[in-house]
Amino acid sequence: MEYNSQRPRIKLPEYGRAIQSMVNEVLQIEDREKRLKAATNLIQVMSTINPTTKELKETEEIQQKLWDHLFIMSDFALDVDSPYPMPDPNHAEKRPE
């Protein structure tokens, strides 16, 4: 039996291991168009499971935040033409003072 403490850490635990494994699957897609479509579908799933975004799904700020989270969970390795620029990796890892 495998325990979560024995598994690799996930970047954003609020989304859970299922979303992290979906992100890992999206990273494995070689066709750029299919990868973008899968990433867009994953953004929709992320907005559905995140209760704070349910009523604000269509706002630009929430959509950008979800794309930022997707890039963070992929360790900034996701190569897609997203509607928003990729966040700065140095800024994303920084903790507030």
N, C-alpha and C positions, 0 to 999 in steps of 0.2 A: 504494500500500500504506500502511495506517495502522498506526503503531507505538503501543504502550501509552504511551510517553512523550509522544505527541501528544494522547492522549485525556484527558478530565477525570479528576482524581484521584478515587479511590473512598474512602469513609469508613473501611471496615473491609476492608483488602486480604486478610485471611485467608479471607474468603468468596468472593472472586473477582468478576470482572466479570459472570459469568452470574447470580449471585444479585443483584448490584446492578441489573442490567437487569430482573430479575423484580420487585424492589422498585419500580422506576420504573413498571412495568406495573400493579402493584397500586394505585399512586397515581392512575393514570388511570381506574380504575373508579369510575363515578359512583354506582351503587347501593350504599348502605351495607352491606346484608346480604351482597351478593356480594363486596364489598371485605373484609369480616370473614372470610368463608369463604376467600377467596384468601390473606389474611394468615395464617390458621391453617394452611392447606396449605403455605405458604412456611416457616412455623416448623418443620413436620415435615421439609421438605427440608433446612433448615439444620441440624437435629439429626442428620440422616442423614449429611451430608457432614462434619460436625465430629467428628473421632475422639475428642475428650475427652468428648463427650456421649453416645456410643453406649451405654455401660453405665449411664449415669445419666439416661436420657431422661425418666423419669417423676418425678424429684425436682423439688420446687417451685423450688429455687434455680436449677437449670439452665433450667427453663422461663421463669422471670423474666429470666434473663440473655439468653436468646434473644429474648424480646420487647423487652428494652432495646436489643439490637443492631439489631433491626428498626426501632425508632424512630430510632435514631442513623443508620442507613443511609438513612432517608427524610428526613433533616434535620428531624426532629420534625414533619413535615407530614402524617403518616399519621393519619387521623381514623377510628378504630375503637374499639369497646367491648372493649378487651382485658381479660383476667383480672387484669392488673397495672397499676398506675398508670404513666403515662408518666414516664420519668426527667427530672430537671431538666436542661435544656440547658446551663446554666452549669457544673453539676457534671460532666456527661459530657465536656465539652471540656477539663476541667482535667487536667493531667498530675501524677502523683505527684512529690513532692519527692525 
